[in-house]
Amino acid sequence: MSNSKPILELQNVSKFYEISRNIKELFVGIKPLVKAVENVSFKIFSGETVGVLGESGCGKTTLGKLILNLLEPSKGNIYFLSEDINNYEGKQIKEFKKNVQLIFQNPYDALNPRFTIKNILLEPLRSLDFPADQHKSLLENVMNLVKLSNVNEYLEKYPHELSGGQLQRVVLARSLIINPLFVVADEPVSMLDVSVRAGILNAFNEAKKKINFTAIYISHDLALVKYVCERTIVMYLGSIVEDGPTDEVVKNPLHPYTKALVSAVPVPHVNQSHEPLPIIGNIPDATAEYSGCKFAERCPMAKEICFNNTPLLENKNENGQKAACHFV
């Protein structure tokens, strides 16, 4: 796989936001920057499902918006099929939308309540100029794909007439009806009851096998990432701290932050419990300047070098795991 060209590549991508009405601005005239994403680089190859994992505020949703070309990076480049997406114009933008789709987090907000399910699903076909004679077959195929098999039962209904699980299947169907090459799934089951999550994830996995799209799955839930993704990227305060095969990241986490995330997952039997790795305090200020590791202030392993030298994200073992830590 490493010898083939990546379907998506990020090179030193950063996204900064200026903050106004701040003490520094009032008294010094400087607007501090929130570094939502900073110096992120990775490649994704065709057919992969890559999890992006981290706490709220780590930058994973901003990263997803950058990949979707909904935001422009402050620095760096994003390449889709070897082309820089921020240089797209006109027809290139429409073609990109045909190839890259988003699965929204909240189905109740993602669907127009005044549209029938049929019109909701036909909307991307119409806006992206799919021939009208293809609409019916694409509609039926995608409904079966997401396990809403009684097609006529759903098409004339409105969103308020469906359950949360059914609505999320419609959201999934709307993203997949155009057979995209790449999908960004932004916590697609976090708003659903636990009892219906497995069904949605199974539909996602089965759809991926049938139409062979590549995906990024954004989540704060390690168990969900383990179920869906072959590879996992762990983010902390806008930067990648670990990247590797999901099984290895879960069984043998390298970075202290990843170890803390893994140890925090509940274990059903007391004899299987493990000692949690202590983390000091909360996520620090995203506007602060760091001369070393961003996790150093909270890390129980931190030494002087951690506060003065930024660790590089480097290969650490033969399993393909990368980690940004001086002591791995």
N, C-alpha and C positions, 0 to 999 in steps of 0.2 A: 504493500500500500504506500510506503514511504517514497517509492520510486515514481509513482503516478503524480499527476498535477492535482493540487487541492481544489475542491469546489469553492472553498472560502478560505481566505487568508487575511489575518490582521497583522500589521507591522507597526509596532510602537504606537498604538492608538491611545489617545487621551481625550477626555471631555471635561472641560472646566466650566464652572458657572461663577459669575461675579455676584457678590453679596453687597447690597446697598444698606444704608442706614446702620452702619457698624461703627464702633468706636474708632477703629483704625481709619475709616473713611472720614469721620467727622474731625478728628484731631490731626491726622497725618496726611489725609488726602489720598489714601491707598484703599482700593477696593479689594478685600481678600477673595481668594478663589476657593470654591468647593471643588475638590478634585474627585469627581464622581467616578471617573475611570482614568487610570494613569499607566502609561507605557505597557499596554497589554498586547501581547503577540502570541498567536497560535495559528495552526492550520487544521482544517477539517476536510476529510476526504469523502468521496461519494459513498453513500450508504451508511455512514456512521450516525449514531445518535449520541450526542455529547451533552452531558449534564453540566450546568453551571450552578454551583452550590455556594451558599453563604447566608449570613444573617441579613436581616433587613438593613438597608443602607450600605451594603457592600459594593453596589454598582452594577449588579447583574441585570436589572431591568433597563438601565441606561445602556448597557452593552447590547442588549437585544434591540433597542431602538436605533442604535448606530448601525447594526447589521442590516436592519430593515430600511436604512436610508431615511429614517424619520428625523434623525439628528445628524448634523455634520460634525465630524471630529475636530477638536481644537488642534490636535497634532496627529500625525500618522496617516496611514493609508489602509483602506479596506478593499480587498480584491474579491470579486465574484466571477468565477470562470476566467480568471487572469485579467479582468478589467477593473479599473478603479471605479467604484460605484459613485463616488462623489464628482466624477467627471461626466456622468450621464446627462443627456439632454433629450427632450422630445420623445421620439419612438423608443429610445433606449430605456427610458424610465418606465414606459408601458410594458415593454418586454421584461424588465426586471420584476414588475409586479406580477406578471404571469408566472415567473419562476420562483418567487420568494413570497411566502404567505405567513401571516401571524394567526396563532390560535389564542384568543383572548382569555383572560383569567376569569372574568365575571360574565356569565352568559346572560344575566338579567340586564346588564348595561350594554352588552355587545350587539343586541338585536333590536331592530326598530319595532316598537310595540304596535305600530299601525300597519305593518306589512304582514301578509300571510307567510307561512313557512316557504311556500312556493316562490313568492317574490323575493324573499330574503336570499334564497339559494340561486335564483336567476340573476340577481343583481351583479355579481362579479362577471358572469358570462356576458351580460349586456355591456357593462362598462369597459370590458377588455375585448369587445368586438368578436366574440365567438359566433360562428354562423348559427342562425336560428334553427336550422334543421338538425343541429347537434344537441340542442338544449334538452329535449325529452330524454334521450339516452343517457346523457351525462347526469341528469337529475336522478333517474332511476338507479344508475350505477352507484352514485355516491350515497344514496339513501341505504342501499343494501350494504355498502362498504362499512357504514357506521352503525349497522344493526338496527335501522329503523325500516324494517323490511315491508311492513304494511304501508306502502308508499301513499296510497290514496287516503289513508286514515289521517295522515299528518299534513299534507300539502295545503289544505284549505283552512287549517287552524291558525290561530294567532299565538304569539309567544306566551301570553298569560294562561293559555289552555294546556300548556305542557308542564311537566315536572322539571326540576332543576337538572336531573340527569339527562332527560330527553332534550332539553335546551342546549346542554353542552355538546350533545351529539350533533345537533344542528349547527352549532358553532364550528365543530370539527368538520362537518360536511361542507360548510361554506368555504373553508380554507382549502379543502382537498378537491373540490369539484372541478378545478381547472388543472388538476394533476401537476402541482408545483414540483420543482426539483428540490426545493429547500423550504423547511418549515421552522419557524421560531415559536415554540410553545411556552408561554409565560404563565407558569403555575396554573395549568388548565383545570386542575381538580381541587384547588385550595378552597373554593367557595362551596363545595359540595359535601354532603354527608359522607362519612366514612363508608357507609354501606353501599354507596353507588360508585365510589372512586375506582374500584377494581374493574368494573365493567367498562368505564371510559378508557382506562389505561390499556385494557385488553383490546378494545376497538382501535386505539391508537397504534398498538403494536401490530395488529393484524393488517391494518391499512398500510402501514409502512412496508410490510412484507409484500403486499399485493402491488403497490404502485411504486415502491422502491425510492421514496424520497429520503433526503438527508435532513437531520434535525438537530436543533439545539433545544434542550429541555431545561428551562430556568426554574429553580426551586430552592426552598430553604429546608426541604424535608429529605434527609438522606435515604430513608427507606424507599421513597418514590423514585429517586434517582437510581438507586440500586436495581429497582424493578424494570426500569425503562432503558437505561443507558449503558453502553459498553465502555464508555470512557467518561471521566469526571474531571472537571476543572473547578478548583476551590478558590474563591475570591475573598479577600479581606481588605476593606477600606480602599476599594478601587483597583487593587492589584491582584495578580494571580500568585498564590502561595504554593499550590500543588496542582499537578496535572498528570493523570495516568489512567490505566485500565481500572474500571470501577471496582472490580473484585479486589484488586491489589490495594486501592485507596481505602476500601472498607476494612479489609483483613489486616493490612500492614500500613497504616497511615504514617507518613514520614514527618510532615510539618507539625509542630506543636498545636497549631490552631486546628488542623484536621483531626489530630488525636483527640482534642477536646470535643469537636463535633461528634465524632464516632462514640466517644465514651458517654455522651449525653443522650444517646438513643436508648429508650427504655428496653430492658430485657425481661421477657415474660416470667422466667423462673429464677428464684433467688439464688440458686446454686450457679447460675450462669452470669450473675452480675459481675461488674468490673468496677474498679476504683476510678471515679471520674478524675480527669486531669484538671486541677484548679486553674481558673482564669481570673485574674485580678481585674476588678472594675468593669466599666462599660466601654463600648466602642468610642475611641477618642475623637477629638475635633478633626473634621475632614478638611478644615482650612489650614491646619498646622503644617509647618515645614519639617520634614524628617530627613536627618542626615544618615540614618541607619534603617533598621527594620521597623516597619510600621506596627508590628505586633509586639515589639520589645517591652513596652510599658506594661503589658498584661501577661507576658510569657514567664512561666516559672523556671525556664531554662536560660533566661537571658544573661549574657555576660557583657563586659565593656564593649567588645567588638560589635555587638548587636546594635548598640546605640550610635556607633560612629561609622559603620560601614554597611551599605545596603547589600544584602545577599542577592545573588543572581539566581534566576530560575534555571536550574541545570539538571541534566540527567544524573540520577543517584544510584541506579541499579540496573540489572539486566532485564528487569520487567518493564522497562519503559517509563518508570515514574520519574517525574521532575519535581523538585521542591526548591523553594527559596529560603534556605536556612543554612547558617554557618555550621551547625552541629549535627546535621544528618550524616 
